[in-house]
Structures are given as structure tokens and as C-alpha cells.
Amino acid sequence: MGNGTKRVKGKTEEIKGAVKATAGALIHNDQLQAEGHAEQVEGQSRQNLAKAQERVKGAGEELAGETKDAVGGLIGDDHLEAEGKAQARKGKARQNINT
């Protein structure tokens, strides 16, 4: 399961929990309200985990790209250098999107 799917599942769980918590509050059912809050928190946790995994993946891409860029510069390979810069930017963007 991809991280996008994990984030969607987490958001769905968060919304479901919010609805359940609100329903519990409206009908004065403390157990339903508590279960809803717990589901909400679980959904938020799933989303945060997926974001953290994407940030780690982005950091790896950035590092690999910077390495390619450096190696390309050392050996005079412009194509490898450009490829490395692009990969590093992609990794940095992945990290920024998932903050």
C-alpha cells in the first residue's frame, strides 16, 4: 500500500471519528464520543506516519542526487551532474510537501 493510500485511509478514519464523536456528543453517549475521538487520533497518526515515511524517502532521493551531482562534476559528466541535480530537487520537494 502506497503512502498516498495510507494518507487517504488516515483521513477517512479521522473524519469517521469526528462524525462519531459529534454524534456521541449530540446524543449524550460518552462511550461513542470517546470512541470517535480515539478514531480521530488514530487517523491523524496514520497520516503523520505516511508523511514521515515520505520525508525519509525524499531525504534519500536528495542525498542520492547530490552524490550523482558531485560524481558527475568530478568526472566531467554533465549528464550525470544534471540528473543528480534534478533528483536532489525532487527529493527536497518531496520533503517540503510532506511537512
C-alpha positions as CSV (number, residue, x, y, z in Angstrom):
1,M,0.0,0.0,0.0
2,G,1.5,3.3,-1.0
3,N,1.8,6.3,1.2
4,G,-0.9,8.2,-0.7
5,T,-3.3,5.4,0.1
6,K,-2.2,5.4,3.7
7,R,-2.9,9.1,4.0
8,V,-6.3,8.7,2.5
9,K,-7.1,5.9,4.9
10,G,-5.9,8.0,7.7
11,K,-8.0,11.0,6.7
12,T,-11.1,8.8,6.2
13,E,-10.6,7.4,9.7
14,E,-10.1,10.9,11.1
15,I,-13.4,12.1,9.5
16,K,-15.3,9.0,10.6
17,G,-14.0,9.5,14.1
18,A,-15.1,13.2,14.1
19,V,-18.6,12.2,13.0
20,K,-18.8,9.5,15.6
21,A,-17.6,11.9,18.3
22,T,-20.1,14.6,17.3
23,A,-22.9,12.1,17.2
24,G,-21.9,10.9,20.7
25,A,-21.9,14.4,22.0
26,L,-25.3,15.1,20.4
27,I,-27.0,12.1,21.9
28,H,-25.0,12.3,25.2
29,N,-23.3,9.0,24.7
30,D,-19.9,9.3,26.3
31,Q,-18.7,5.9,25.0
32,L,-19.5,6.8,21.4
33,Q,-17.9,10.2,21.8
34,A,-14.7,8.7,23.3
35,E,-14.5,6.1,20.5
36,G,-14.9,8.8,18.0
37,H,-12.1,10.8,19.5
38,A,-9.9,7.7,19.6
39,E,-10.5,7.1,15.9
40,Q,-9.8,10.7,15.0
41,V,-6.4,10.5,16.8
42,E,-5.6,7.2,15.1
43,G,-6.4,8.7,11.7
44,Q,-4.2,11.7,12.3
45,S,-1.4,9.3,13.5
46,R,-1.7,7.3,10.2
47,Q,-1.4,10.5,8.2
48,N,1.6,11.7,10.2
49,L,3.4,8.3,9.7
50,A,2.8,8.4,6.0
51,K,4.2,11.9,5.8
52,A,7.2,10.9,7.8
53,Q,7.9,8.0,5.5
54,E,7.7,10.3,2.5
55,R,10.1,12.8,4.1
56,V,12.6,9.9,4.7
57,K,12.2,8.8,1.1
58,G,12.8,12.4,0.0
59,A,15.9,12.7,2.1
60,G,17.3,9.6,0.4
61,E,16.5,10.9,-3.0
62,E,18.1,14.2,-2.2
63,L,21.3,12.5,-0.9
64,A,21.5,10.2,-3.9
65,G,21.0,13.2,-6.2
66,E,23.7,15.2,-4.5
67,T,26.1,12.3,-4.8
68,K,25.4,11.9,-8.5
69,D,25.8,15.6,-9.0
70,A,29.2,15.5,-7.2
71,V,30.4,12.4,-9.1
72,G,29.3,13.9,-12.4
73,G,31.2,17.1,-11.6
74,L,34.4,15.2,-10.6
75,I,34.4,13.0,-13.7
76,G,33.2,15.8,-16.1
77,D,29.9,14.0,-16.9
78,D,27.4,16.9,-17.5
79,H,24.5,14.5,-18.0
80,L,25.1,12.7,-14.7
81,E,25.6,16.0,-12.9
82,A,22.3,17.4,-14.3
83,E,20.5,14.1,-13.5
84,G,21.8,14.4,-9.9
85,K,20.7,18.0,-9.5
86,A,17.2,17.0,-10.7
87,Q,17.0,14.1,-8.4
88,A,18.2,16.2,-5.4
89,R,15.5,18.8,-6.2
90,K,12.8,16.1,-6.5
91,G,13.8,14.7,-3.1
92,K,13.8,18.2,-1.5
93,A,10.4,18.9,-3.0
94,R,9.1,15.6,-1.6
95,Q,10.3,16.5,1.9
96,N,8.7,20.0,1.7
97,I,5.3,18.7,0.5
98,N,5.2,16.3,3.5
99,T,6.0,18.7,6.3
